[in-house]
Amino acid sequence: MNATVYSLEKVSKTYGSREVLRVDFLEIQQGEIFAIVGPSGAGKSTLLRLLDFLEPPTGGQLRFKDYSANGGRAPLEVRRRVTTVFQRPVLLNTTVYGNVAYGLKIRGDKEVQRKVKEALEQVGLSELARERARLLSGGEAQRVALARAMVIEPEVLLLDEPTANLDPYNVGLIEDIVADLNRKRGTTIVLVTHNVFQAKRLAHRVALLLEGKVVEVAPVRDFFEAPRDPRTAAFVRGEMVY
Amino acid sequence: MIISGDPALMQIVAVSLQVTGTALLLSTLVGIPLGSWLGLTRFLGRRLIIVLLYTGMGFPPVVVGLFVYLMLSRSGPLGALDFPLVPRLFTVNAMVVAQVIISFPLVAGFTMAAVMGVDPNLRQQVLSLGATNWQATLAVLMEARLGVIVSIIAGFGSIISEVGAVMMVGGNIEGATRVLTTAIVLETRKGNFDLAMALGIILLSLSFLANVIMLRLQGRTFEP
């Protein structure tokens, strides 16, 4: 963990007259699992959309490696280095194979079959390759969404509450896959979750976001055992802080 | 008469297919992009366009025929121009113009509804996977394919069976602008019920065949 992947300075996002995000300073390092925790409406998903270049920031400087977002739409080659798995998997109305192959096909990849096969093996869904994706259970669908993101080998994988509403078995499976991906491929992972236990299990560093502002960023142990900010301490204890 | 392949009958069938086929193709080329654009974007004046489109979906064909007739007649605003691209009255091209005006609002309207029915998060998801804007639009259209094909079926249905407009702007000229529907009207008036029936059977068969082809295009979409 050395090179900086994302660097945010005074990054803000405003919808109409309502400012939903204001990050004074935040850096995310290469190869780390960086968790962003906070209550609903704290701006976590908005921050993730900025990091995925789905929306430009309203103000401030957002840098991704050698690219600096300047308010316009990020170029395709930059957007293709990052992808998001959303809380609710939106699968295409085709087979499991077709879903996982999508990102490769739009890139004109020559080894679609081999890569899809490997990705499905990684998420334990090889036997469902020819099934209609819309017939899968919630856990299986989220694993397809994860395989679809992993197969394009992104430099950064953004996870937006990937296990919310899932059973403990699927939560465990997905957490293992994510940890494995980070360990073996060195993929930088930004995990948004309101589940502090998940952040504790997976992350190297954790940030608390409250009302659009970063309250504290710390290594996982410090964040949970010796938080500097009383609001972090309260959040970690599960107390209402909003 | 059908089995023996009567040349006059075949000519009427050919003109019908030419007029409806060309009009449907043009309606699809205009209607699907227009419907997609209205379904995917939000802009000032969008509601007005949608209201106009919905009005167009319910346009009485005979009024469309009257409008095209007045526009294209020698003393009309377009006919008076004598411009090569403006079709003359009582030609196949004039009939195509009328049928496009009848069917394209249906294609665009149903496409718009189908596109709006697709999960709005799908576009965001495919963009996140690295799709270009065009690829994302195509993905949404693929998801909406059932509705898009229904829009084409609706457009086809509205013009294959249409008689008022083609009668007015085509003139029902034998060997030139006579189509199945206008021929049925004429033959019925003349008391040639056997020929009218034969034409009716052909019209129904063509409509049935076209719908079977389009349902095949929908493929497995009908499966749960």
Interface residues (C-beta under 8 A of the other chain):
Chain A: D52 L54 L76 R79 R80 V82 T83 T84 F86 R88 V90 L92 N93 Y102 G103 I106 R107 R132 L135 R148 A149 I152
Chain B: D119 N121 L122 Q124 Q125 V126 L127 S128 L129 G130 A131 T132 Q135 A139 M142 E143 T221 E223 P224
